[in-house]
Amino acid sequence: INRLLLEDGTGTTTNTVTNSNSSAYRSVVDEFRAFLSDSKDVLDEATTMILLESYGRVDELVYFAGLKEQYEIVVHHYIQQGEARKALEVLQRHNVPVDLVYKFAPDLIMLDAYETVESWMMARNKLNPGKLIPAMMRYVSEPHA
């Protein structure tokens, strides 16, 4: 598994994005994710995340963080990638602490104001609007394209 995850199909190791279109690569990634899923309870969380990060396996790191319910890592990743919709989908899950909604509100509203406010409106029963006002005020005071 390790060799196929780290080599680019020509037999040379790469630090860039691996040819993810190859079926062999895709099947190895799927197998590795199945291993992470099956072994999530016995793998040391910190060590596994450090190893995934050191090998540049960001997608698998985010996947493992999701399995371990480390939603802050997952949401932070999606925000860094500019994927507000994916971040909001994570925050809408029932087992995600509501404090994360407040924490990421300023970043999400700057990234995609419409989708963020729609998400807040859908979750209005569990959110305190007063805690969202600072994010909205920041949005109003910032110039927009």
Contact map, one row per residue, 1 for C-alpha under 8 A:
1111100000000000000000000001000100000000000000000000000000000000000000000000000000000000000000000000000000000000000000000000000000000000000000000
1111110000000000000000000000000000000000000000000000000000000000000000000000000000000000000000000000000000000000000000000000000000000000000000000
1111111000000000000000000000000000000000000000000000000000000000000000000000000000000000000000000000000000000000000000000000000000000000000000000
1111111110000000000000011001000000000000000000000000000000000000000000000000000000000000000000000000000000000000000000000000000000000000000000000
1111111100000000010000001001100000000000000000000000000000000000000000000000000000000000000000000000000000000000000000000000000000000000000000000
0111111100001100010000000000000000000000000000000000000000000000000000000000000000000000000000000000000000000000000000000000000000000000000000000
0011111111111100010000000000000000000000000000000000000000000000000000000000000000000000000000000000000000000000000000000000000000000000000000000
0001111111111100011000000000000000000000000000000000000000000000000000000000000000000000000000000000000000000000000000000000000000000000000000000
0001001111110000001000000000000000000000000000000000000000000000000000000000000000000000000000000000000000000000000000000000000000000000000000000
0000001111110000000000000000000000000000000000000000000000000000000000000000000000000000000000000000000000000000000000000000000000000000000000000
0000001111111000000000000000000000000000000000000000000000000000000000000000000000000000000000000000000000000000000000000000000000000000000000000
0000001111111100000000000000000000000000000000000000000000000000000000000000000000000000000000000000000000000000000000000000000000000000000000000
0000011100111110000000000000000000000000000000000000000000000000000000000000000000000000000000000000000000000000000000000000000000000000000000000
0000011100011111110000000000000000000000000000000000000000000000000000000000000000000000000000000000000000000000000000000000000000000000000000000
0000000000001111100000000000000000000000000000000000000100000000000000000000000000000000000000000000000000000000000000000000000000000000000000000
0000000000000111110000000000000000000000000000000000000000000000000000000000000000000000000000000000000000000000000000000000000000000000000000000
0000000000000111111100000000000000000000000000000000000000000000000000000000000000000000000000000000000000000000000000000000000000000000000000000
0000111100000101111100000000000000000000000000000000000000000000000000000000000000000000000000000000000000000000000000000000000000000000000000000
0000000110000000111111001000000000000000000000000000000000000000000000000000000000000000000000000000000000000000000000000000000000000000000000000
0000000000000000111111101100000000000000000000000000000000000000000000000000000000000000000000000000000000000000000000000000000000000000000000000
0000000000000000001111101100000000000000000000000000000000000000000000000000000000000000000000000000000000000000000000000000000000000000000000000
0000000000000000001111111100000000000000000000000000000000000000000000000000000000000000000000000000000000000000000000000000000000000000000000000
0000000000000000000111111110000000000000000000000000000000000000000000000000000000000000000000000000000000000000000000000000000000000000000000000
0001000000000000000001111111000000000000000000000000000000000000000000000000000000000000000000000000000000000000000000000000000000000000000000000
0001100000000000001111111111100000000000000000000000000000000000000000000000000000000000000000000000000000000000000000000000000000000000000000000
0000000000000000000111111111110000000000000000000000000000000000000000000000000000000000000000000000000000000000000000000000000000000000000000000
0000000000000000000000111111111000000000000000000000000000000000000000000000000000000000000000000000000000000000000000000000000000000000000000000
1001100000000000000000011111111100000000000000000000000000000000000000000000000000000000000000000000000000000000000000000000000000000000000000000
0000100000000000000000001111111110000000000000000000000000000000000000000000000000000000000000000000000000000000000000000000000000000000000000000
0000000000000000000000000111111111000000000000000000000000000000000000000000000000000000000000000000000000000000000000000000000000000000000000000
0000000000000000000000000011111111100000000000000000000000000000000000000000000000000000000000000000000000000000000000000000000000000000000000000
1000000000000000000000000001111111110000000000000000000000000000000000000000000000000000000000000000000000000000000000000000000000000000000000000
0000000000000000000000000000111111111000000000000000000000010010000000000000000000000000000000000000000000000000000000000000000000000000000000000
0000000000000000000000000000011111111100000000000000000000000000000000000000000000000000000000000000000000000000000000000000000000000000000000000
0000000000000000000000000000001111111110000000000000000000000000000000000000000000000000000000000000000000000000000000000000000000000000000000000
0000000000000000000000000000000111111111000000000000000000000001000000000000000000000000000000000000000000000000000000000000000000000000000000000
0000000000000000000000000000000011111111000000000000000000000001001000000000000000000000000000000000000000000000000000000000000000000000000000000
0000000000000000000000000000000001111111100000000000000000000000000000000000000000000000000000000000000000000000000000000000000000000000000000000
0000000000000000000000000000000000111111111000000000000000000000000000000000000000000000000000000000000000000000000000000000000000000000000000000
0000000000000000000000000000000000011111111010000000000000000001001100000000000000000000000000000000000000000000000000000000000000000000000000000
0000000000000000000000000000000000000111111000000000000000000000000000000000000000000000000000000000000000000000000000000000000000000000000000000
0000000000000000000000000000000000000011111100000000000000000000000000000000000000000000000000000000000000000000000000000000000000000000000000000
0000000000000000000000000000000000000011111110110000000000000000000000000000000000000000000000000000000000000000000000000000000000000000000000000
0000000000000000000000000000000000000000011111110000000000000000000000000000000000000000000000000000000000000000000000000000000000000000000000000
0000000000000000000000000000000000000001001111111000000000000000000100000000000000000000000000000000000000000000000000000000000000000000000000000
0000000000000000000000000000000000000000000111111100000000000000000000000000000000000000000000000000000000000000000000000000000000000000000000000
0000000000000000000000000000000000000000001111111110000000000000000000000000000000000000000000000000000000000000000000000000000000000000000000000
0000000000000000000000000000000000000000001111111111000000000000000000000000000000000000000000000000000000000000000000000000000000000000000000000
0000000000000000000000000000000000000000000011111111100000001001100000000000000000000000000000000000000000000000000000000000000000000000000000000
0000000000000000000000000000000000000000000001111111110000000000000000000000000000000000000000000000000000000000000000000000000000000000000000000
0000000000000000000000000000000000000000000000111111111000000000000000000000000000000000000000000000000000000000000000000000000000000000000000000
0000000000000000000000000000000000000000000000011111111111011000000000000000000000000000000000000000000000000000000000000000000000000000000000000
0000000000000000000000000000000000000000000000001111111111001000000000000000000000000000000000000000000000000000000000000000000000000000000000000
0000000000000000000000000000000000000000000000000111111110000000000000000000000000000000000000000000000000000000000000000000000000000000000000000
0000000000000000000000000000000000000000000000000011111110000000000000000000000000000000000000000000000000000000000000000000000000000000000000000
0000000000000010000000000000000000000000000000000001111111000000000000000000000000000000000000000000000000000000000000000000000000000000000000000
0000000000000000000000000000000000000000000000000001111111111000000000000000000000000000000000000000000000000000000000000000000000000000000000000
0000000000000000000000000000000000000000000000000001100111111100000000000000000000000000000000000000000000000000000000000000000000000000000000000
0000000000000000000000000000000000000000000000000000000011111110000000000000000000000000000000000000000000000000000000000000000000000000000000000
0000000000000000000000000000000010000000000000000001000011111111000000000000000000000000000000000000000000000000000000000000000000000000000000000
0000000000000000000000000000000000000000000000001001100011111111100000000000000000000000000000000000000000000000000000000000000000000000000000000
0000000000000000000000000000000000000000000000000000000001111111110000001100100000000000000000000000000000000000000000000000000000000000000000000
0000000000000000000000000000000010000000000000000000000000111111111000000100000000000000000000000000000000000000000000000000000000000000000000000
0000000000000000000000000000000000011001000000001000000000011111111100000000000000000000000000000000000000000000000000000000000000000000000000000
0000000000000000000000000000000000000000000000001000000000001111111111101100000000000000000000000000000000000000000000000000000000000000000000000
0000000000000000000000000000000000000000000000000000000000000111111111100100000000000000000000000000000000000000000000000000000000000000000000000
0000000000000000000000000000000000001001000000000000000000000011111111000000000000000000000000000000000000000000000000000000000000000000000000000
0000000000000000000000000000000000000001000010000000000000000001111111000000000000000000000000000000000000000000000000000000000000000000000000000
0000000000000000000000000000000000000000000000000000000000000000111111100000000000000000000000000000000000000000000000000000000000000000000000000
0000000000000000000000000000000000000000000000000000000000000000111111111100000000000000000000000000000000000000000000000000000000000000000000000
0000000000000000000000000000000000000000000000000000000000000000110011111110000000000000011000010000000000000000000000000000000000000000000000000
0000000000000000000000000000000000000000000000000000000000000000000001111111000000000000000000000001000000000000000000000000000000000000000000000
0000000000000000000000000000000000000000000000000000000000000100100001111111100000000000000000000000000000000000000000000000000000000000000000000
0000000000000000000000000000000000000000000000000000000000000110110001111111110000000010010000000000000000000000000000000000000000000000000000000
0000000000000000000000000000000000000000000000000000000000000000000000111111111000000111011000000000000000000000000000000000000000000000000000000
0000000000000000000000000000000000000000000000000000000000000000000000011111111100000010000000000000000000000000000000000000000000000000000000000
0000000000000000000000000000000000000000000000000000000000000100000000001111111110000000000000000000000000000000000000000000000000000000000000000
0000000000000000000000000000000000000000000000000000000000000000000000000111111111110110000000000000000000000000000000000000000000000000000000000
0000000000000000000000000000000000000000000000000000000000000000000000000011111111110010000000000000000000110010000000000000000000000000000000000
0000000000000000000000000000000000000000000000000000000000000000000000000001111111100000000000000000000000000000000000000000000000000000000000000
0000000000000000000000000000000000000000000000000000000000000000000000000000111111100000000000000000000000000000000000000000000000000000000000000
0000000000000000000000000000000000000000000000000000000000000000000000000000011111110000000000000000000000000010000000000000000000000000000000000
0000000000000000000000000000000000000000000000000000000000000000000000000000011111111110000000000000000000000000000000000000000000000000000000000
0000000000000000000000000000000000000000000000000000000000000000000000000000011001111111000000000000000000010011001100000000000000000000000000000
0000000000000000000000000000000000000000000000000000000000000000000000000000000000111111100000000000000000000000001000000000000000000000000000000
0000000000000000000000000000000000000000000000000000000000000000000000000010010000111111110000000000000000000000000000000000000000000000000000000
0000000000000000000000000000000000000000000000000000000000000000000000000111011000111111111000000000000000000000000000000000000000000000000000000
0000000000000000000000000000000000000000000000000000000000000000000000000010000000011111111100000000000000000000000100100000000000000000000000000
0000000000000000000000000000000000000000000000000000000000000000000000000000000000001111111110000000000000000000000000000000000000000000000000000
0000000000000000000000000000000000000000000000000000000000000000000000100110000000000111111110010000000000000000000000000000000000000000000000000
0000000000000000000000000000000000000000000000000000000000000000000000100010000000000011111110010101100000000000000000000000000000000000000000000
0000000000000000000000000000000000000000000000000000000000000000000000000000000000000001111111010000000000000000000000100010000000000000000000000
0000000000000000000000000000000000000000000000000000000000000000000000000000000000000000111111110000000000000000000000000000000000000000000000000
0000000000000000000000000000000000000000000000000000000000000000000000000000000000000000000111110000000000000000000000000000000000000000000000000
0000000000000000000000000000000000000000000000000000000000000000000000000000000000000000000011111000000000000000000000000000000000000000000000000
0000000000000000000000000000000000000000000000000000000000000000000000100000000000000000011111111101000000000000000000000000000000000000000000000
0000000000000000000000000000000000000000000000000000000000000000000000000000000000000000000000111111100000000000000000000000000000000000000000000
0000000000000000000000000000000000000000000000000000000000000000000000000000000000000000001000011111110000000000000000000000011000000000000000000
0000000000000000000000000000000000000000000000000000000000000000000000000000000000000000000000001111111000000000000000000000000000000000000000000
0000000000000000000000000000000000000000000000000000000000000000000000010000000000000000001000011111111100000000000000000000000000000000000000000
0000000000000000000000000000000000000000000000000000000000000000000000000000000000000000001000001111111110000000000000000000000000000000000000000
0000000000000000000000000000000000000000000000000000000000000000000000000000000000000000000000000111111111000000000000000000000000110000000000000
0000000000000000000000000000000000000000000000000000000000000000000000000000000000000000000000000011111111000000000000000000000000000000000000000
0000000000000000000000000000000000000000000000000000000000000000000000000000000000000000000000000001111111110000000000000000000000000000000000000
0000000000000000000000000000000000000000000000000000000000000000000000000000000000000000000000000000111111111000000100000000000000010010000000000
0000000000000000000000000000000000000000000000000000000000000000000000000000000000000000000000000000011111111100000000000000000000000111011000000
0000000000000000000000000000000000000000000000000000000000000000000000000000001000000000000000000000000111111110000000000000000000000000000000000
0000000000000000000000000000000000000000000000000000000000000000000000000000001000010000000000000000000111111111100100000000000000000000000000000
0000000000000000000000000000000000000000000000000000000000000000000000000000000000000000000000000000000011111111110110000000000000000011001000000
0000000000000000000000000000000000000000000000000000000000000000000000000000000000000000000000000000000001111111100000000000000000000000001000000
0000000000000000000000000000000000000000000000000000000000000000000000000000001001010000000000000000000000111111100000000000000000000000000000000
0000000000000000000000000000000000000000000000000000000000000000000000000000000000010000000000000000000000011111111100000000000000000000000000000
0000000000000000000000000000000000000000000000000000000000000000000000000000000000000000000000000000000000011111111110000000000000000000000000000
0000000000000000000000000000000000000000000000000000000000000000000000000000000000000000000000000000000000001001111111000000000000000000000000000
0000000000000000000000000000000000000000000000000000000000000000000000000000000000011000000000000000000000000001111111100000000000000000000000000
0000000000000000000000000000000000000000000000000000000000000000000000000000000000010001000000000000000010011001111111110000000000000000000000000
0000000000000000000000000000000000000000000000000000000000000000000000000000000000000000000000000000000000001000111111111000000000000000000000000
0000000000000000000000000000000000000000000000000000000000000000000000000000000000000000000000000000000000000000011111111100000000000000000000000
0000000000000000000000000000000000000000000000000000000000000000000000000000000000000001000100000000000000000000001111111110000000000000000000000
0000000000000000000000000000000000000000000000000000000000000000000000000000000000000000000000000000000000000000000111111111001000000000000000000
0000000000000000000000000000000000000000000000000000000000000000000000000000000000000000000000000000000000000000000011111111000000000000000000000
0000000000000000000000000000000000000000000000000000000000000000000000000000000000000000000000000000000000000000000001111111000000000000000000000
0000000000000000000000000000000000000000000000000000000000000000000000000000000000000000000100000000000000000000000000111111111000000000000000000
0000000000000000000000000000000000000000000000000000000000000000000000000000000000000000000000000000000000000000000000011111111110000000000000000
0000000000000000000000000000000000000000000000000000000000000000000000000000000000000000000000000000000000000000000000000011111000000000000000000
0000000000000000000000000000000000000000000000000000000000000000000000000000000000000000000000000100000000000000000000000011111100000000000000000
0000000000000000000000000000000000000000000000000000000000000000000000000000000000000000000000000100000000000000000000010011111110000000000000000
0000000000000000000000000000000000000000000000000000000000000000000000000000000000000000000000000000000000000000000000000001011111110000000000000
0000000000000000000000000000000000000000000000000000000000000000000000000000000000000000000000000000000000000000000000000001001111111000000000000
0000000000000000000000000000000000000000000000000000000000000000000000000000000000000000000000000000000000000000000000000000000111111000000000000
0000000000000000000000000000000000000000000000000000000000000000000000000000000000000000000000000000010000000000000000000000000111111100000000000
0000000000000000000000000000000000000000000000000000000000000000000000000000000000000000000000000000010010000000000000000000000111111111000000000
0000000000000000000000000000000000000000000000000000000000000000000000000000000000000000000000000000000000000000000000000000000011111111100000000
0000000000000000000000000000000000000000000000000000000000000000000000000000000000000000000000000000000001000000000000000000000000111111110000000
0000000000000000000000000000000000000000000000000000000000000000000000000000000000000000000000000000000011001000000000000000000000011111111000000
0000000000000000000000000000000000000000000000000000000000000000000000000000000000000000000000000000000001001000000000000000000000011111111100000
0000000000000000000000000000000000000000000000000000000000000000000000000000000000000000000000000000000000000000000000000000000000001111111110000
0000000000000000000000000000000000000000000000000000000000000000000000000000000000000000000000000000000001000000000000000000000000000111111111000
0000000000000000000000000000000000000000000000000000000000000000000000000000000000000000000000000000000001001100000000000000000000000011111111000
0000000000000000000000000000000000000000000000000000000000000000000000000000000000000000000000000000000000000000000000000000000000000001111111100
0000000000000000000000000000000000000000000000000000000000000000000000000000000000000000000000000000000000000000000000000000000000000000111111100
0000000000000000000000000000000000000000000000000000000000000000000000000000000000000000000000000000000000000000000000000000000000000000011111110
0000000000000000000000000000000000000000000000000000000000000000000000000000000000000000000000000000000000000000000000000000000000000000000111111
0000000000000000000000000000000000000000000000000000000000000000000000000000000000000000000000000000000000000000000000000000000000000000000001111
0000000000000000000000000000000000000000000000000000000000000000000000000000000000000000000000000000000000000000000000000000000000000000000000111
